[in-house]
Amino acid sequence: MNILTRTEEIILLAVHRLDDNAYGVTIRQEVEALVGKLYSVGAIYVPLDRMAERGWLTTNTGSPTSVRGGRAKRFYKLTPEGKQALLAAKQFQEKLWSGIPELNLEGGA
């Protein structure tokens, strides 16, 4: 079984949430908003590249813009395999927690 890391799961969910507006900057902003902490550029782009190589994401390049100094944005889209990886992560998480008694902060163990 190929289990997603927590970072991969968060990034894939961010790409899914952003839909057609998923590119590096917006993905990083979404991840930071979800997690509540800052992420370096590398902490986002390295997993994005790795997941694209695994076939969980596709990429396409938008048109260059003058605002970006003539550079184009690289957009990411979840593939059916990426969606399956997310579903498997969700099912795995549910399986891990099934049968665990309610965590109670009041009282003993």
N, C-alpha and C positions, 0 to 999 in steps of 0.2 A: 504494500500500500504506500502510495506517495502522499505523505501528509504535508499540507501547507505549513509554512512557518507562520507565526502570528503576523509578522510584517507583510508577508505575501498576501495573507487573507485580508488585512486592512487595506492594502493597496488595490487588490482586485475589487473589493467592495467600493472603494472610492471611485475607481474607473467605472464601475457599473452605475453608481449614483450620478456621476457627471455625464454619462451617456455621450453625446456628440461633442461635448466640451472638455473631454479628458486629454489634456496634454500636461507636460511636466509641471508647470507652475500651478495649474489648477488642482492637479492631483496632490501635489505637496501641500497646498492650502487646505484641501479637504481632509487629508490625513492628519494634519496638525489640528484642525478643528475637531475631528473625531477623537483623537487621542489626548489632546490638551497639552502637547509639548512640541517643541521645534524639532525639525528633521533637517539634516544636511541634504544638499543636492544629491550626493552620492548614495545616501540612504534610501533615496527614492529611485534614482535612475538605474542603479545596479540591479535591484530586484526586478524593475520593469524590463530591462534587457534580458535577464535570465528567464523571466516568465514568457517573454516573446519567443525566445529560443525553444522553450518547452511547448509552444503552441497554445498557450493559455490566453495570449493577447495577439492582436494584429496591430500593425502600425501603418499609418499613411502620413504623407507629408502634405501640409497645407500650402497655400500660396505665400510667397515671401511678402513681408509687409515693411513699410518704411519705419514704422514704430519700433520694429525689432532690428533696425539697421540692415534690412534686406534679408534677414534670416527667416526661414519658414518654421512653423510649429510642427512638431511631430505628435500626431494624435494617436491615441490608443483605444482599442475596442476589445471587449471581452469576446472570446470565441466560445463555441459550444463546449469545447474541452475545458475552458476556463470556468464556465458556468458549472460544469460537472465537478471540477475541483472544489469550487466553493460549496456546492451541495454536499460533497463528500466530507468537507471540513465541518460543516454544520451538523451532519449526521454523526460524525465522530465525536464532536463536542457533546451532543445529546447523549450518546452512548456512554461517554465517560461519566456524566453526571447522573445517569439513570440509577436508581436504587440508593443514591446517597441521601442519608437523612438530612433534613433541613438544617442549614447552618444557623446556629443560634449564638449570638454574641453575648447573651446574658446567661450566665451559669457556666458549667463545666465544659468538658470536651465536646 
